[in-house]
Each structure stands twice: as C-alpha cells, then as structure tokens.
Amino acid sequence: MFRIGGARIAKAGARSFGAKAHPPPSRLRNAVWATSSIVVGGLGYLYVTDASAGIHKYVSTPLMRQLDAEQAHQLAIGSMKYGVSPVDRSTDDSVLEIELWGKRVTNPIGVAAGFDKNGEAIDALFGLGFG
C-alpha cells in the first residue's frame, strides 16, 4: 500500500494483514476427501496383499533377491507378523486335495519346518496358501 494525495492505494496482488486468502473448506469437500482416501487406501491394501498382484512379481521379489538371505527371511517374517504379506484368496482345485495320515489337506504344498521357528507369524502362514 502506498499513498497518493492522501488516499491509500493498494498495489495489484497485495493483501492486507486482516484479509483471508481462501474461504474455509466446506464439509462436503472434507467428506469427499475422507471418503476417497478411505476407498483408495482400502483398495490399495487389497491389491498389495493379493498374492497374484503384479507388485510381488515385479517389485517385492526382485528387491528381496538383492538382500542377504537372513535379511530377506527376517523381512518376510516381519511383514507377515504385521499383516503386510500377500494372501491367497483363491480356492484350491479339488484335484490337489489329498488325505495324509487320516487328515484331508487341500493341497500337497507345505512350508519348511524351520521357516517360522519362533512362531511370530503363524496366522499369516495359513493365508499364504499352503495345505
């Protein structure tokens, strides 16, 4: 602001201290942002935890192969422990179903005995699709 002949004239684009730059966001705008954030976050979580998602083939597996074997093992156990591991949501084909020692198993694929030796990620191991 400057004065010309006693009148105050504001420069173009200048703001006074009391002026607000933007009106406060509306409730509808906040609701739309919150809803879309929840939907995108939920769909992103479903994608990342889907065992058939491309992110595991093209991103996480090549990155894990760059690590030392023990570091990759600890990372896998940690991700399963905190629920960030992939989950096999498909059902097994009935052709794979077998009976072993009186117990019916949905598929003959198993996990190594010492993979989770401390029992940190037992529930997540069931979700990986092992029989």
MDAnalysis code that builds the backbone (N, CA, C; Angstrom):
import MDAnalysis as mda
import numpy as np

u = mda.Universe.empty(393, n_residues=131, atom_resindex=np.repeat(np.arange(131), 3), trajectory=True)
u.add_TopologyAttr("name", ["N", "CA", "C"] * 131)
u.add_TopologyAttr("resid", np.arange(1, 132))
u.add_TopologyAttr("resname", ["MET", "PHE", "ARG", "ILE", "GLY", "GLY", "ALA", "ARG", "ILE", "ALA", "LYS", "ALA", "GLY", "ALA", "ARG", "SER", "PHE", "GLY", "ALA", "LYS", "ALA", "HIS", "PRO", "PRO", "PRO", "SER", "ARG", "LEU", "ARG", "ASN", "ALA", "VAL", "TRP", "ALA", "THR", "SER", "SER", "ILE", "VAL", "VAL", "GLY", "GLY", "LEU", "GLY", "TYR", "LEU", "TYR", "VAL", "THR", "ASP", "ALA", "SER", "ALA", "GLY", "ILE", "HIS", "LYS", "TYR", "VAL", "SER", "THR", "PRO", "LEU", "MET", "ARG", "GLN", "LEU", "ASP", "ALA", "GLU", "GLN", "ALA", "HIS", "GLN", "LEU", "ALA", "ILE", "GLY", "SER", "MET", "LYS", "TYR", "GLY", "VAL", "SER", "PRO", "VAL", "ASP", "ARG", "SER", "THR", "ASP", "ASP", "SER", "VAL", "LEU", "GLU", "ILE", "GLU", "LEU", "TRP", "GLY", "LYS", "ARG", "VAL", "THR", "ASN", "PRO", "ILE", "GLY", "VAL", "ALA", "ALA", "GLY", "PHE", "ASP", "LYS", "ASN", "GLY", "GLU", "ALA", "ILE", "ASP", "ALA", "LEU", "PHE", "GLY", "LEU", "GLY", "PHE", "GLY"])
u.atoms.positions = np.array([
    [0.842, -1.173, 0.000],
    [0.000, 0.000, 0.000],
    [0.892, 1.243, 0.000],
    [0.425, 2.209, -0.694],
    [1.110, 3.481, -0.680],
    [0.062, 4.586, -0.813],
    [0.490, 5.832, -0.525],
    [-0.442, 6.969, -0.539],
    [-0.147, 7.877, -1.721],
    [-1.219, 8.283, -2.373],
    [-1.112, 9.302, -3.412],
    [-2.155, 10.362, -3.082],
    [-1.676, 11.501, -2.758],
    [-2.586, 12.600, -2.450],
    [-3.484, 12.319, -1.256],
    [-2.977, 11.621, -0.257],
    [-3.735, 11.361, 0.948],
    [-4.621, 10.127, 0.867],
    [-4.817, 9.536, -0.332],
    [-5.645, 8.338, -0.468],
    [-4.749, 7.094, -0.467],
    [-5.237, 6.112, 0.172],
    [-4.465, 4.864, 0.224],
    [-4.810, 4.017, -1.001],
    [-3.788, 3.576, -1.706],
    [-3.995, 2.770, -2.906],
    [-3.214, 1.469, -2.728],
    [-3.877, 0.357, -2.962],
    [-3.235, -0.955, -2.821],
    [-2.581, -1.354, -4.132],
    [-1.400, -1.952, -4.026],
    [-0.729, -2.484, -5.211],
    [-1.499, -3.712, -5.695],
    [-1.367, -4.011, -6.954],
    [-2.033, -5.185, -7.514],
    [-1.461, -6.441, -6.885],
    [-2.303, -7.302, -6.365],
    [-1.868, -8.559, -5.765],
    [-1.459, -8.432, -4.314],
    [-1.430, -7.224, -3.739],
    [-1.039, -7.063, -2.338],
    [-2.230, -7.358, -1.441],
    [-1.949, -7.972, -0.291],
    [-3.000, -8.286, 0.675],
    [-2.752, -7.505, 1.947],
    [-3.830, -7.148, 2.577],
    [-3.685, -6.522, 3.879],
    [-3.620, -7.628, 4.929],
    [-3.181, -7.294, 6.124],
    [-2.965, -8.303, 7.156],
    [-4.252, -8.975, 7.620],
    [-5.351, -8.322, 7.579],
    [-6.586, -8.891, 8.074],
    [-7.359, -9.724, 7.051],
    [-6.960, -9.685, 5.797],
    [-7.712, -10.386, 4.754],
    [-7.394, -11.881, 4.758],
    [-8.418, -12.683, 4.532],
    [-8.223, -14.126, 4.430],
    [-7.939, -14.485, 2.975],
    [-7.003, -15.414, 2.791],
    [-6.620, -15.785, 1.436],
    [-7.682, -16.675, 0.784],
    [-8.181, -17.647, 1.520],
    [-9.158, -18.588, 0.970],
    [-10.266, -18.810, 1.987],
    [-11.464, -19.095, 1.491],
    [-12.534, -19.426, 2.435],
    [-12.254, -20.802, 3.057],
    [-12.782, -21.052, 4.232],
    [-12.549, -22.358, 4.857],
    [-13.175, -23.469, 4.011],
    [-12.549, -24.667, 4.009],
    [-13.094, -25.765, 3.198],
    [-14.484, -26.173, 3.695],
    [-15.318, -26.556, 2.769],
    [-16.680, -26.931, 3.128],
    [-16.712, -28.350, 3.697],
    [-17.802, -28.675, 4.366],
    [-17.958, -30.009, 4.944],
    [-18.070, -31.067, 3.854],
    [-18.722, -30.703, 2.751],
    [-18.856, -31.643, 1.642],
    [-17.490, -31.981, 1.054],
    [-16.658, -30.966, 0.887],
    [-15.313, -31.191, 0.346],
    [-14.503, -32.095, 1.271],
    [-14.582, -31.843, 2.563],
    [-13.876, -32.697, 3.526],
    [-14.404, -34.123, 3.501],
    [-15.707, -34.294, 3.374],
    [-16.304, -35.629, 3.327],
    [-15.872, -36.374, 2.072],
    [-15.817, -35.669, 0.943],
    [-15.377, -36.302, -0.306],
    [-13.921, -36.733, -0.191],
    [-13.066, -35.873, 0.356],
    [-11.648, -36.224, 0.517],
    [-11.482, -37.407, 1.463],
    [-12.199, -37.409, 2.565],
    [-12.081, -38.504, 3.529],
    [-12.570, -39.818, 2.938],
    [-13.712, -39.771, 2.250],
    [-14.253, -40.986, 1.650],
    [-13.335, -41.533, 0.572],
    [-12.843, -40.659, -0.296],
    [-11.967, -41.135, -1.369],
    [-10.641, -41.640, -0.810],
    [-10.137, -41.044, 0.259],
    [-8.901, -41.538, 0.882],
    [-9.095, -42.926, 1.472],
    [-10.226, -43.146, 2.115],
    [-10.512, -44.463, 2.694],
    [-10.676, -45.511, 1.601],
    [-11.379, -45.176, 0.527],
    [-11.592, -46.123, -0.569],
    [-10.269, -46.456, -1.262],
    [-9.477, -45.443, -1.581],
    [-8.189, -45.679, -2.247],
    [-7.249, -46.458, -1.334],
    [-7.222, -46.127, -0.053],
    [-6.381, -46.871, 0.889],
    [-6.809, -48.319, 1.023],
    [-8.102, -48.562, 1.100],
    [-8.603, -49.930, 1.215],
    [-8.327, -50.752, -0.024],
    [-8.555, -50.162, -1.198],
    [-8.268, -50.881, -2.437],
    [-6.771, -51.112, -2.611],
    [-5.958, -50.142, -2.195],
    [-4.505, -50.316, -2.252],
    [-4.044, -51.441, -1.345],
    [-4.632, -51.532, -0.165],
    [-4.285, -52.616, 0.770],
    [-4.677, -53.973, 0.181],
    [-5.872, -54.049, -0.416],
    [-6.299, -55.305, -1.035],
    [-5.384, -55.700, -2.186],
    [-4.919, -54.711, -2.966],
    [-4.019, -55.010, -4.073],
    [-2.665, -55.508, -3.570],
    [-2.099, -54.812, -2.596],
    [-0.769, -55.178, -2.103],
    [-0.785, -56.529, -1.404],
    [-1.878, -56.876, -0.748],
    [-1.928, -58.151, -0.041],
    [-2.459, -59.291, -0.904],
    [-2.786, -59.034, -2.160],
    [-3.240, -60.105, -3.053],
    [-2.022, -60.839, -3.596],
    [-1.997, -62.153, -3.421],
    [-0.830, -62.946, -3.813],
    [-0.609, -62.947, -5.321],
    [-1.636, -62.693, -6.109],
    [-1.475, -62.706, -7.562],
    [-1.233, -61.317, -8.141],
    [-1.030, -60.298, -7.310],
    [-0.795, -58.943, -7.791],
    [0.592, -58.837, -8.426],
    [0.701, -58.022, -9.429],
    [1.957, -57.851, -10.144],
    [3.059, -57.211, -9.326],
    [2.702, -56.498, -8.268],
    [3.718, -55.830, -7.459],
    [4.669, -56.836, -6.816],
    [4.180, -58.019, -6.529],
    [5.044, -59.027, -5.910],
    [6.018, -59.617, -6.925],
    [5.562, -59.804, -8.154],
    [6.424, -60.384, -9.182],
    [7.469, -59.387, -9.665],
    [7.080, -58.115, -9.825],
    [7.959, -57.139, -10.452],
    [8.666, -56.203, -9.482],
    [8.208, -56.106, -8.241],
    [8.823, -55.166, -7.309],
    [9.388, -55.865, -6.073],
    [8.527, -56.493, -5.278],
    [9.000, -57.010, -3.985],
    [9.940, -58.202, -4.129],
    [9.666, -59.123, -5.054],
    [10.551, -60.278, -5.216],
    [11.938, -59.874, -5.716],
    [12.068, -59.023, -6.747],
    [13.413, -58.602, -7.132],
    [14.149, -57.833, -6.033],
    [13.418, -57.049, -5.240],
    [14.072, -56.336, -4.140],
    [14.557, -57.294, -3.055],
    [13.764, -58.314, -2.757],
    [14.165, -59.283, -1.730],
    [15.364, -60.104, -2.195],
    [15.474, -60.332, -3.487],
    [16.615, -61.098, -4.003],
    [17.917, -60.318, -3.922],
    [17.832, -59.009, -3.758],
    [19.035, -58.186, -3.600],
    [19.563, -58.228, -2.172],
    [18.753, -58.689, -1.238],
    [19.144, -58.749, 0.168],
    [19.888, -60.039, 0.472],
    [20.575, -60.024, 1.600],
    [21.178, -61.232, 2.142],
    [20.044, -62.190, 2.521],
    [20.301, -63.495, 2.492],
    [19.251, -64.488, 2.754],
    [18.627, -64.306, 4.140],
    [19.433, -64.048, 5.152],
    [18.897, -63.878, 6.510],
    [18.072, -62.592, 6.616],
    [18.523, -61.519, 5.955],
    [17.754, -60.270, 5.966],
    [16.412, -60.453, 5.250],
    [16.415, -61.162, 4.122],
    [15.169, -61.413, 3.394],
    [14.221, -62.258, 4.240],
    [14.768, -63.238, 4.973],
    [13.953, -64.076, 5.851],
    [13.323, -63.245, 6.963],
    [14.099, -62.386, 7.603],
    [13.575, -61.530, 8.672],
    [12.542, -60.537, 8.137],
    [12.772, -60.019, 6.931],
    [11.804, -59.106, 6.318],
    [10.490, -59.828, 6.025],
    [10.581, -61.064, 5.532],
    [9.370, -61.843, 5.242],
    [8.597, -62.147, 6.520],
    [9.290, -62.579, 7.557],
    [8.622, -62.870, 8.835],
    [8.017, -61.593, 9.415],
    [8.752, -60.494, 9.367],
    [8.241, -59.222, 9.892],
    [7.016, -58.740, 9.141],
    [7.024, -58.873, 7.812],
    [5.858, -58.424, 7.043],
    [4.644, -59.301, 7.328],
    [4.871, -60.601, 7.516],
    [3.748, -61.480, 7.864],
    [3.256, -61.208, 9.281],
    [4.167, -60.890, 10.174],
    [3.808, -60.616, 11.570],
    [2.880, -59.403, 11.670],
    [3.133, -58.380, 10.842],
    [2.345, -57.153, 10.908],
    [1.246, -57.083, 9.844],
    [0.974, -58.200, 9.143],
    [-0.154, -58.266, 8.222],
    [0.046, -57.595, 6.886],
    [1.275, -57.446, 6.438],
    [1.544, -56.802, 5.158],
    [1.970, -57.829, 4.105],
    [1.774, -59.082, 4.392],
    [2.176, -60.136, 3.461],
    [1.036, -60.456, 2.500],
    [1.354, -61.037, 1.348],
    [0.293, -61.417, 0.421],
    [-0.574, -62.543, 0.976],
    [-1.815, -62.566, 0.544],
    [-2.769, -63.578, 0.989],
    [-3.351, -64.253, -0.252],
    [-3.405, -65.580, -0.238],
    [-4.001, -66.332, -1.339],
    [-5.506, -66.394, -1.106],
    [-6.264, -65.611, -1.874],
    [-7.715, -65.537, -1.686],
    [-8.473, -66.524, -2.570],
    [-7.765, -67.240, -3.425],
    [-8.445, -68.194, -4.301],
    [-8.571, -69.549, -3.615],
    [-9.530, -70.337, -4.075],
    [-9.707, -71.678, -3.521],
    [-8.868, -72.665, -4.317],
    [-8.397, -73.705, -3.649],
    [-7.590, -74.719, -4.310],
    [-8.466, -75.612, -5.166],
    [-7.899, -76.072, -6.251],
    [-8.602, -77.004, -7.125],
    [-8.768, -78.340, -6.403],
    [-9.885, -78.979, -6.617],
    [-10.147, -80.240, -5.914],
    [-9.206, -81.358, -6.363],
    [-8.542, -81.207, -7.493],
    [-7.582, -82.201, -7.968],
    [-6.383, -82.284, -7.017],
    [-6.047, -81.180, -6.363],
    [-4.902, -81.146, -5.456],
    [-5.194, -81.751, -4.087],
    [-6.441, -81.944, -3.750],
    [-6.819, -82.419, -2.423],
    [-6.338, -83.852, -2.195],
    [-5.686, -84.059, -1.046],
    [-5.186, -85.394, -0.694],
    [-5.513, -85.692, 0.766],
    [-5.382, -86.950, 1.134],
    [-5.541, -87.347, 2.528],
    [-4.199, -87.891, 2.993],
    [-3.698, -87.327, 4.088],
    [-2.395, -87.708, 4.609],
    [-2.527, -88.020, 6.088],
    [-2.234, -89.251, 6.472],
    [-2.317, -89.717, 7.852],
    [-3.698, -89.439, 8.465],
    [-4.734, -89.653, 7.684],
    [-6.099, -89.501, 8.167],
    [-6.601, -88.071, 8.181],
    [-5.820, -87.132, 7.679],
    [-6.230, -85.719, 7.647],
    [-6.327, -85.257, 6.202],
    [-7.447, -84.616, 5.853],
    [-7.648, -84.117, 4.498],
    [-6.945, -82.770, 4.348],
    [-6.105, -82.658, 3.307],
    [-5.323, -81.454, 3.032],
    [-5.753, -80.920, 1.669],
    [-5.948, -79.594, 1.575],
    [-6.458, -79.009, 0.325],
    [-5.433, -79.013, -0.795],
    [-4.141, -79.010, -0.467],
    [-3.104, -79.151, -1.489],
    [-1.847, -79.735, -0.853],
    [-0.995, -80.375, -1.642],
    [0.171, -81.057, -1.075],
    [1.382, -80.149, -0.856],
    [1.249, -78.856, -1.060],
    [2.368, -77.930, -0.909],
    [2.446, -77.489, 0.545],
    [3.634, -77.551, 1.131],
    [3.813, -77.169, 2.525],
    [4.924, -76.145, 2.684],
    [5.122, -75.698, 3.896],
    [6.175, -74.740, 4.210],
    [7.254, -75.473, 5.008],
    [8.489, -75.021, 4.882],
    [9.602, -75.654, 5.595],
    [9.393, -75.559, 7.097],
    [9.842, -76.582, 7.809],
    [9.588, -76.689, 9.252],
    [10.199, -75.537, 10.042],
    [11.354, -75.053, 9.682],
    [12.013, -74.009, 10.466],
    [11.805, -72.606, 9.963],
    [10.872, -72.412, 9.031],
    [10.686, -71.074, 8.467],
    [10.298, -70.057, 9.529],
    [9.336, -70.395, 10.366],
    [8.901, -69.508, 11.450],
    [9.177, -70.201, 12.776],
    [10.450, -70.384, 13.077],
    [10.830, -71.169, 14.251],
    [10.431, -70.528, 15.571],
    [10.228, -69.218, 15.590],
    [9.823, -68.539, 16.824],
    [8.315, -68.355, 16.929],
    [7.574, -68.782, 15.929],
    [6.117, -68.694, 15.968],
    [5.584, -67.276, 15.935],
    [6.222, -66.388, 15.177],
    [5.804, -64.989, 15.136],
    [4.676, -64.735, 14.142],
    [4.580, -65.556, 13.089],
    [3.632, -65.263, 12.014],
    [2.805, -66.497, 11.653],
    [2.313, -67.197, 12.627],
    [1.601, -68.446, 12.379],
    [0.331, -68.210, 11.560],
    [-0.461, -67.223, 11.945],
    [-1.725, -66.964, 11.246],
    [-1.496, -66.570, 9.790],
    [-0.473, -65.763, 9.537],
    [-0.192, -65.320, 8.166],
    [0.271, -66.479, 7.296],
    [0.949, -67.449, 7.876],
    [1.397, -68.598, 7.091],
    [0.219, -69.424, 6.576],
    [-0.861, -69.481, 7.329],
    [-2.053, -70.178, 6.843],
    [-2.658, -69.461, 5.638],
    [-2.529, -68.139, 5.588],
    [-3.086, -67.357, 4.486],
    [-2.271, -67.398, 3.216],
    [-1.059, -67.951, 3.255],
    [-0.221, -67.980, 2.062],
    [-0.631, -69.057, 1.061],
    [-1.498, -69.965, 1.470],
    [-1.995, -70.967, 0.547],
    [-1.386, -72.338, 0.698],
    [-0.650, -72.581, 1.761],
    [-0.093, -73.907, 1.987],
    [-1.196, -74.849, 2.464],
    [-1.045, -76.137, 2.112],
    [-2.035, -77.130, 2.505],
    [-1.956, -77.401, 3.973],
])
